[in-house]
Amino acid sequence: MSKHGFRIYWVISVLVMSAFACQYGSQLSQPTGEALAPGGSSILGSTDLVGQQDALVSLYRAVSQGVVSLQLKTPIGPKQGSGFVVDADGHIVTNYHVIERATYIEVVFQDGSRAEGTVVGADQDSDLAVVDVDLPADQLVPLVLANSDSVEVGQLVIAIGNPFGLGGSMSTGIVSNLARTLPSLSSVPEGGEDIFAVGDLIQTDAAINPGNSGGPLLNLNGEVIGVNRAIRTFYFSIDNNTLSTGIGFAISSNVVKRIVPALIANGHYEYPYLGIGSLTELDLTTAQEFGLDRTIGAYIRQVIDDGPADQAGLWRGDLIIGVDGNDVSSSTDLAAYLLSRTGPGDVIRLRVLRQGQELEFDLTLGIRPADCEC
């Protein structure tokens, strides 16, 4: 904590936490014609009000069979959440915090059919998990993962899930902002602050409530752009469940595309590791304190001995302003890029401002240490 205001000091290989929305107890353009739905039926599109209504109705009919409710037993009582089918092999994507400590998982489909679920992989940093059900492929409706890099602020979105146990509930809203962060469930405290955080989260005002966790956030083509993870709220129900205030967060589909295959194949995911400590943002006072003439970039507060950044020649006080030809506006921006685009062993090119001189460094990403406290 600095006299210049609150700053979060964290390690960029990782993942900032709010109230979770689980409960105890392609180009993303607006369709103007017909879009092919995951189940093979078409989704209507129109610019008139009645047509928009019909478009939403057809979207729900097309994709809702791919959205499931999860009913779980845990040592401390029953628990609920949401998920969605991601392939014809019976894999269902949900949140880690939904299946955490579950001793039994029952998967409920929109048509009322049920199947026992088994966790095949989980990652608490991204808050993603995969549950498997043993069902024939013709009984499954896999949803399509969109390219979340194409998502824009203001885009209309739809959330489908199981809020307060009301399975198959649909809500609508817009993308409120992009590249948000939430804390990792494995955050390591450093001076009372969380230093592990995951970026590339989509903020939305679509109504998300307890039980929505793990369900899909969809575009108007019925494609998944994110997995609903958490809400930020100061309001609670009489049974102490958090309530939606129009600030919800979803894990972007490109993060899902990178992590879920590894969870299915290996049961876990290995994160790329830079080996630096950084500030999430720079204000004018802080920039002046550090002798910088700009506030855009990822400022390196610490370089971990013998880590990838140290080996590449980065110094404490360097300002990272670009990666692989892309501008970096903050450490959050850099973390989102690393998470959605890179893996351990990849070589990235960093553009760095050092004492007024612009330099470039090639850096080979490592694997984030499980017990890293730096």
Protein Blocks (a to p, Z undefined) as FASTA:
>chain_A
ZZkbccddddfkbccddddfbdehiaadddfbbcddfkopacdddfbfklmmmmmmmmmm
mmmmmpccdddddfkbccddddddfbfnopacddfklmgopabdcdddfkopacddddfb
dcfklopacddddddfklpccdddddfklpcehiacddddjeehighiacddddfbghia
cddfkbcceehiafbdcehiacdfbdcdehjgopacddfkopafbdcfbdcdfbdcfkop
acdehiacdddfklmmmmmmmmmmnopacdddehpacdfbdcfklmmmnopabfbdcddf
bdcehiaklmnopaehiacfbeehiacfbfklmmmmmmmmgcehiacdddddeehiacdd
ddddddddfklcZZ
